[in-house]
Amino acid sequence: MKKFLSVLVFFVVTVTFLSAAYATEYQLEQVVVVSRHNLRYSLKAGDDRGLLTLRGGEMETLMGQYFEARLRAQGLFPKNAQPSANEVRFYANSYQRTIATAKYFSAGAFPIANIPIEYHRALGQKDRVFLPPTDPAFTKKLSAEADWKKLLNDVRPAIATVERLSGEKFNPDDFYKMKLRTEAAEWETQGSVKKLNLAADGILMDYYDGKVSYSDAEMRDVAKISSLLINSNFDRPIGAKVFAAPMLAVISDELETPDRKFSFICGHDSNISNVLTALQVEEYTLPGTIEWRVPIASKIVIKKFRGSDGNEYARLSLVYPSTAQIVNREMLTLDNPPMKVLLKLRGLQTVDADGIYKLSDVLQRLSDARILDGRFIN
């Protein structure tokens, strides 16, 4: 019996050693980033409303510098890289805040390359990849999917906080008047809800800019109301598929573009929330931020690897600056990195404990996420 146990132990140790010795190693080949723009002026800031702020540009440059350090450490680019036109792509919605965010990031990541920022519409006009038009065939279904009563119950304490801090008053009747815009697939608030939303947005932007100081608990409530409709997107899988379909197509194309090494696609919080929901990302928690689900300047990062077995793999994460890093204007370095949360796709099997998927499985999920009621959404 003792001899049998000794042989068994030897066998297990040997198999474990051989498994470790021949475990797949991964070489980074490509990175696709879907980014929310950085800090902007409040939506109540008159002519400057919605424009990227100086601090927003500064923080995005720091984020680009951090990515440069990481990509260089992982062997994707050399120092002072000047990639070819096909190796990188920077694509933004046609707004100042998204174009400028991409520009500042590129200045940090590729400071001497002078990379052009691609955008497809006149400045200030919606690019349909980022804000697609409402499809009349789905409007009724999307409206029926919205559970405003549940959402109201979830955010009532936060509404009370914003009322107290701003002096605005809430009328519950206005909560049930929210509707889809006709010119783009996004929701809009009405009446007192719109005023509270704008007030929360102003407080949040002033907080990040160091102009006001409130407790973390108060600011979490403010952030929840500021991104009220964006957070509710996570509970609307049909809407997410419709809204995210053009962006999912771009992501798939980038992952399959020959010679592409780095893609930066800059849009809005709605793009992040819709993509995550459409891909069926498992519920996650975000350390170090007062925001819920889609922090300011957050980025979905998809890394493509070549395994030592010759196969292609991918890993997804959400990267964002912490609240302290924004407020204190901290440098983002390898020693003081932004926050990173691993993203897991519901029902999809990883190949190891580090959240690595087969690339083919991720590409299939990107394709499946564009199918609704048997119809492939373009």
Order of alpha helices (4+ residues) and beta strands (2+ residues): alpha-beta-alpha-beta-alpha-alpha-alpha-beta-beta-alpha-alpha-alpha-alpha-beta-alpha-beta-beta-alpha-beta-beta-alpha-beta-beta
